[in-house]
Amino acid sequence: MMTPCVLSTRSRRESATAPSLLQTELARRWLAGVAAALAVLGAAADPARAQQEMGPEGPGLSFYGGAITDPFLGLSERYGDLAFNSAAIRYQRDFGQLHFDITAAHLQHGRDSTIPRYELAYSFAGDTAEISVAKKLRNWGPSRYSSLFLSRNAPAMHAVSIAKTKPTALDVPVLKWLGPWDGEFLIGTTDDSGQPDDALFMGMRLAIRPVKGLEIEFIRTAQWGGEGNSQSLGTFWDVLRGETNSGSSAEANQLAGLGLSYGFDIQDSNLRFYGQIAGEDEAGGLPSCTFYMAGAELNTRLFGVPTTATLETVDTRTDTSSSGFCGPNSAYNNNTYSYANKGVVLGAAVDTEGQSTNLYVSHDFADFDLNWSVGHYLVNADSAPDHRLSTDRQSGTLATIGVGKQFDRLRVDGIVAYQGFDLDTADMKEGLRAGLGLSVAF
């Protein structure tokens, strides 16, 4: 995104609520200025705080094999779509400042290609920034498990990006107060039956750390172009500036919002609170039709065992405004573009008009890792028949328990999960399932 005044464009547009002409002009100038600055400065891909996705790891050649009896909601969001779901071989190598990484895989469940991952990246600016052509997963936000904007839920998209990969402070007196910063600017393409062929996707992420423990993150995404729609430089410039109320960019679909994270030490433990807000529309230069995420994370030692416990809630339900805009199923939906890739939403796994509350716990024992979770989900609260997960309203419990152990170069991971609701469109049935994964580095 850019800043809190970024916009989200839909065909159902809500009018500004009596802002003055000066306020509107200042908001537009601020929006355009931050967008242009972010495009020049670049930014960072996956935040270091994001949970590492499962799969082949390490330099050189590695192999991963895994299978699960039936997928469950949030499996890819938490672990990546290769975990417990593929036979994959990965090769990584650095040639000086050039990084090469490619994965070939056969997926047990899913609709992706034979090459679900690749990356060719060139590092510069003292290895604090990079430019890349890649098809890789991203998790934009303060949560290690999910994001309202870009999570690991959907298959990766092809994209070109410029990124600041290591947070450093700007050596400019008037900007030093921003603290260490990172971010990313990308242009990619998504493939989904709910949008024009060859539709384009733009993402902006900027994170600043003005004081110790505090991180403020601005995110904006946009979809435009594709078959039958303008893809000219003028249209791109309008999308970049957020001028999408009329003209060739009027059908563009945008999300914008803000993330906050604040952590502090309590004796030998660390407690972090975080939240994220996204807007599907715009009113008076600010996001409207908003949906939310909030969480608390504790890193501590439980009976001497390093433990991380996270309580997180996501709510993508949107209310109808006083002017009659938005309402049920507004999140991640647009009359021209679907906010999805390969039929899977790019943001939170619960998709539009949903709510989830989860407790995630992981224990790092000396000889193995143990993780478990329990949560309650509400899916398709308004019973929309064209929902991507279910044709009617579903609710229930989802619980998981997983264990992993490292044997020299071999790692073994197992998981057992119970999903207490049926998702007919996504083909995720109610009941118990089990998965096993093996990865080895050669």
N, C-alpha and C positions, 0 to 999 in steps of 0.2 A: 504494500500500500504506500501510502504516502503519509498522510497525516490524518487526524480525526475528521478533516473536512473532505475526505475523498468520497467519491460517489459510486453508486451502483445503478446501472441503467436497465430498465425493463420497459416493456410496452405499456404497462400499467404504472404511470408516473404520478407521484403525489406532489401537489403543489407546495411551494414554500409557504410557511406560515408567517406571513407578514414581516419578512426581514427588510431592512432599509436597503436602498440601492447601493449605498456605500458599503454596508456589511456584505452584500452579495458579491460586489466587485472585489473586495478584499479577500473573501473566501476563495474566489476563482483564481486570483493572482497567487495566493498562498499554495493552492492546489497545484497550479501549473509550475510554480517555482520548485516545489519539492519533487514533483515528478521529473522535471528536467534534471535536477541535481542528482536524483537517485539513478537516473539512466546513465549519467556521466560517471558517477562514483562507483557504481556496481554494488556488489555485496555477496553474502555468504550462503552456501547451500545448507546442508543439514546442520543445525545447532549441535554443539557438543553434548548438550543435555539430553538429546533424543536417544531413546533406547535403541541399541544396536540391533538391526534386523538379523534374523537367523539366515544361514546359508554359507556357501563357501567363503572362507576367510583367508587372509594372509597373502604375502607376495608369492609370485610364482604360480604354480598349478595347484588347484584344489578341487575337490569333488564333494558334492552334497547329494544325498538321497533321502527322501522322506515321503511318507504317505499317511493319510488319515482316513478313517472309515466314513466320515461325513464332515464337511466344513461347518463352522459356526460363525455367527455374527461377530465381527471384530477380529477374526483370526489374522487376516492380512494386515489390518491396521496396527496390530500389536507386534507382529513378527515379520511382515513382508509376505508377499504372495508366493514365494518359493518355499517357505517353511512348512514342513509336514505336507508338502503338496507337489514335489517335483523330483526329477533326477537332473542334476545340473553340474556342469563343469565350468570352472572359472580360471582365467589366466590374467594375472596382473604383473606389470613390469614398469619401472621408471627408467627413462632414458634422459638423464640429466633433469631438466625442468619439465620434461614431457612425461605425462602419466598415461598409460594405456591399460584398460580394464575391460574385459569382455566376458560375458556369461552366456552359454548356450544351455537350454533346458527344455525338458518335456514336462508339462504341467498335468497333474492328475485331475484337478478341477480348475477351470479358468478358460479365458478366451484370448490369451495373448499369443504372440508369435514365438518362433523357435529361439530367437535372440531377445529375451526379455530385458536384458541389461547390457549397456556398453557405455564407455566414457573415454574420450580423448581430451585431456586437459593440459594446459600450459600454465605453469606457475610464474608469477613475476612479482615485482615490488617486494623483494626480500622474502619470497615465499609466503606473503600475507594475502595474496590475491591470485585469482586464476580466471582464465577464459576457457570455456569448454563447449564441446558438442557431445551430448550425452542423452541416454535414456536411462534415468535412474530415479529412485524413489526419494521423495522429500517429505519432511515433517516440519511445517512452519507453525511455530507457536511454542508456548512455555511448557506444554505437557509432553512427557515422554511417550505417551500412549496415543494421542489423537490430536487433531487440529480441525478447526472449522473451515480452513481455507485449503490447505494441501496436506494430506496425511498419506500414510502408506496403504490406505484402503484400496485404491484403484491401481490397475497396472500402470507402470511408468509411461510417460509421454516422451516423444522425441522433442528436444529443446536445445537451443543455443543460449548460453548464459555467460554473464560476467559477474564474478563473485569475490567478495572480500572474505577470506576463509579463516582469518585469525583476527580477533578483536584487538584493535590498537587505537590510541587516542590521536586526534588531529593536532598537529603542531601549529595551530593557529589560535592566537590569544582569544579572539571572540568566540571560538568554538570549542575551547578546551573543556568547558563545563559539560559538554555532551558525554565525556568520558570515552572509554573504549567502545568502538562501534563495529558492526559487521552487517552484512545484508546481501541481497542478490537481485539482479534484474534478468529476467528470462523471457524468451519468446519461443513458443512451442506450438504443437498441434495435437488435437485430441480427435479420437475416432469413436463416434457413437451414433446410433440410429436416430437419436432424438435431436439431431442438429444437421446443418449442411455439411456435405463432404469437404474435407480439407479445411475445417474451421481452425482459426488461429487462437492462440492462448497467450496472454501476457501476465506475468507475475512480478510484483515488486515487494521486497521485504527489507526493512531497515530497523536495526535494533541498536539502542543506545543505553549506556550504563552511567548515568550522571553521578550516582553515589554508590558506595559499596553495598552490594546485596540487591540493588534495584535494577531491573531491566525493563525498558519500555520498548515495545515493538509495534511498528506500523506496517500493515499489510494491505495490498490492493491486488486484485486479479481482474482480468477482463477477457471476454471472448468476442470475436468479431470475424468478419470475412467468411471465407468458404464459398462453395458453389452458389452462384446467384446473388452474392453480396460483394460490395466493394472491398478491395484489398489494396487500394492506392496508398501512396505515402501521405496524402492529405487526410485520408480516413484514419490511418495509423496515428498521425499527429493529433487528430481530434480525440481518439481513444486515450492516448498518452496524457493529454491535458484534461481529460474528463469532460470534453465538450461533446456530449452524445445525446443531447435532447432533440436534435433535428438533423436533417441532411443525411449523407451517406452512412453515417455511423449511428443512426437512430435506433437500430435494432441491437446494438451491442449490449452484452450482458455483463454486469460488473458486481463485484463484492468488495467491500472495504471495511476496515475495522482496526482494532487496537488490542494489544496484548500487554499484560502487566505481570511481573513476577518479583517477589521480594522475599529474600531468605536471610536468616540470622541464626547465630549459634546460641544454643542453650546448653551450657556445660559441655559435654562431649558429643552433643547431638546438633543437628541442623534442621530447622523448620522452615519450609518455604510455602508461601501462599501465591497462587497464580490465578489468572482469569483471562478470558478472551471474549471479545464481542465482535460480531459481524453484522453488516447491514446489507439488505438485498435491494434497497431503493434509496432515494435521496430526497431530502426536504430541507430547503434553505442552505444548501451546500454541505449538509451533514448527513451521515448514514441514517437511514430509517428502516423500518421493517426488520428490527434487529433480533438476533438469536445469540445464545450465550454458552460459555463453558466456564467452570470454576473448579478449583481444586486446592488441596493442601497435601504437602509431602513431607514426611519425616524420615531423616537418615539418622540411625542410631545403632546401638548394640543391644540386642535382646538376649539375655543370658550369655553374653560374650560373643554372640554371632552378629556380624554386620547385617543390618536389616533396613530395608526401605519400604515404607508403607505410604500409599497414596490413596486418598479419597477424592473422587472426581465425579462431577455431574455435567452432562451436556443436555441442552434443551434447544431443539431447532423449531419449536412451535412458534408461529407468528400470529399476532392478533390483527384483526381488521381495524384500520385507523378510523378516526372520526370523519375523514373524507371518503371512506369507503374503499381504500386501497389495501393491498396486501391480504392478510387473512390466511386461513389454512393452506398449507402446501406452497407457500411463497418461497421458502428457503430452497435454494438449489434448483429452482425452476424458472423458466423463461419461455416466452412464446416461440422464440427462434432457436435458442441454444440450450442444451442440457448441460448442467455442470457435472459431467461424467465422462469417463473414458472406458470403452469396452463394456458399457452398460452398468458400470459401478461408479458411485458418486466419488468425486475427488476429495471431498471434505470428510466430516464425521461419518462413521460407519452406520449410525442409526438413520442417516439420510433425513429427508424433509419430514416435518410434522412428527418428530420423535423425541424421546427423552430417555436418558440412561443415567444411572447412579451406580458407581463401581468402587469397590475396595480392592486395590492391588497390593500384594505383599510379596517381597522377594527376600530370601535368606541366603547369604553367601557363606556356606559351611566350608571347612578346611578342605574336604574331599569332594564336595559336590554342591550344586546350586539347587535351591528349592524355591518355587514360586507358586502362588495361588491367588485366586480372585473370586469374588462373589458380587453379583450385581443384579439390578432390576431394570428391565427394558420395557418401554412403550414404543411400539412401531405403528406408523400410519394411523395416528390418533383420529383422523377424520374419515378413515375408511375410503380413501380415494382408490378407485379400481385400477388406475394406471401407475400406482406407486411402484418404485423399483424393487422393493423387498417383498411386499405382500399385497394382495388384493383387498384385504380388510384389516381392521384393527386387531393387533396382537399385543399381548403383554405377558411378562413372566420373568423367571429367574434364569440367569446364566452363570454357571460356576465352573472354574477350571483349576487344575492342579498339575504342575509340571516339574520335572526334575532333569538336571543335566550334569554330566561328568566328563572331565577331560582325561584322556589316556594318551599322554605324549602328544602325537600329532592327530590322534583320533578323538572326536567328541561325539558323545551320544546324548540325545535329548528325547524325552518322552512326555506326552501330555494326555490327560483324560479330561473331558469336558462334558457338561450336561447343559443343554439348551431346553428350557421349559416352554417353548412356543414354536409354532410352525410358520415358516416364511415360504409360501408357495412360489412366488415369483422368483426369488433368489435360490430356490431349491435347497433350503436349509431346514431339515426336518427336526421336529421335536424329538428329544431323546439323548441317550448317552453315545459318545464317540471317543475314539482313542487314536493317537498318532505317535509315530516314531520317526526320528531323524538322525542321520549319521553324516558327519563331515570329516574330511581328512585332507591334510596338506601334504603334498609330495615334496 
